[in-house]
Amino acid sequence: MEEYSLEVTGMDCKSCECTVREEVTGLRGVSSVYPDAQADEVTVSGELGTSERVRQAIIKIGYEAEV
């Protein structure tokens, strides 16, 4: 299990946070997701090696993301 944060640009509001949370929570190996639009950050807990899948999922829904 690891915890990591991604810098995410384009999240502006609570609705954006919910969209990101719903998309990332459904990924295999992800335990928890905490998006923070004000900090432009998403903190994730999950199995080792999930960070690239999470990054790709966030990009897929229209945001920019970097680990």
C-alpha positions as CSV (number, residue, x, y, z in Angstrom):
1,M,0.0,0.0,0.0
2,E,1.3,3.5,-0.9
3,E,0.0,7.0,-0.6
4,Y,0.9,9.6,-3.3
5,S,-0.3,12.9,-4.6
6,L,-0.8,14.1,-8.2
7,E,-0.8,17.7,-9.3
8,V,-4.1,18.1,-11.2
9,T,-4.9,21.3,-13.2
10,G,-8.4,22.2,-14.3
11,M,-10.3,21.2,-11.2
12,D,-12.2,24.3,-10.2
13,C,-15.0,23.2,-7.9
14,K,-16.6,20.5,-5.8
15,S,-18.3,19.1,-8.9
16,C,-14.8,18.6,-10.4
17,E,-13.6,16.9,-7.2
18,C,-16.6,14.5,-7.4
19,T,-16.0,13.7,-11.0
20,V,-12.3,12.9,-10.3
21,R,-13.2,10.9,-7.1
22,E,-15.8,8.8,-9.0
23,E,-13.4,8.0,-11.9
24,V,-10.4,7.1,-9.7
25,T,-12.3,5.2,-7.0
26,G,-13.4,2.7,-9.7
27,L,-9.8,1.7,-10.5
28,R,-8.5,-1.7,-9.4
29,G,-6.1,-1.3,-6.5
30,V,-7.2,2.1,-5.4
31,S,-8.4,2.3,-1.7
32,S,-9.1,6.0,-1.2
33,V,-9.1,9.2,-3.2
34,Y,-9.0,12.8,-1.8
35,P,-9.3,15.5,-4.5
36,D,-8.6,19.1,-3.4
37,A,-9.5,21.7,-6.1
38,Q,-8.1,24.6,-4.1
39,A,-4.7,22.9,-3.9
40,D,-4.8,21.5,-7.4
41,E,-4.0,18.1,-5.9
42,V,-5.4,14.6,-5.6
43,T,-4.1,12.3,-2.9
44,V,-4.5,8.6,-3.5
45,S,-4.0,5.5,-1.3
46,G,-3.7,2.2,-3.1
47,E,-1.6,-0.7,-4.2
48,L,2.0,-0.2,-5.4
49,G,2.1,0.7,-9.1
50,T,-1.3,2.4,-9.4
51,S,-0.1,5.9,-9.9
52,E,0.2,5.8,-13.7
53,R,-3.3,4.2,-14.1
54,V,-4.7,7.0,-11.8
55,R,-2.9,9.7,-13.9
56,Q,-4.3,8.3,-17.1
57,A,-7.8,8.1,-15.7
58,I,-7.7,11.7,-14.7
59,I,-6.3,12.8,-18.1
60,K,-9.1,10.8,-19.8
61,I,-11.8,12.9,-18.1
62,G,-10.2,16.1,-19.2
63,Y,-7.8,17.3,-16.6
64,E,-4.0,17.5,-16.7
65,A,-2.2,15.4,-14.1
66,E,1.4,14.8,-13.0
67,V,2.7,12.5,-10.3
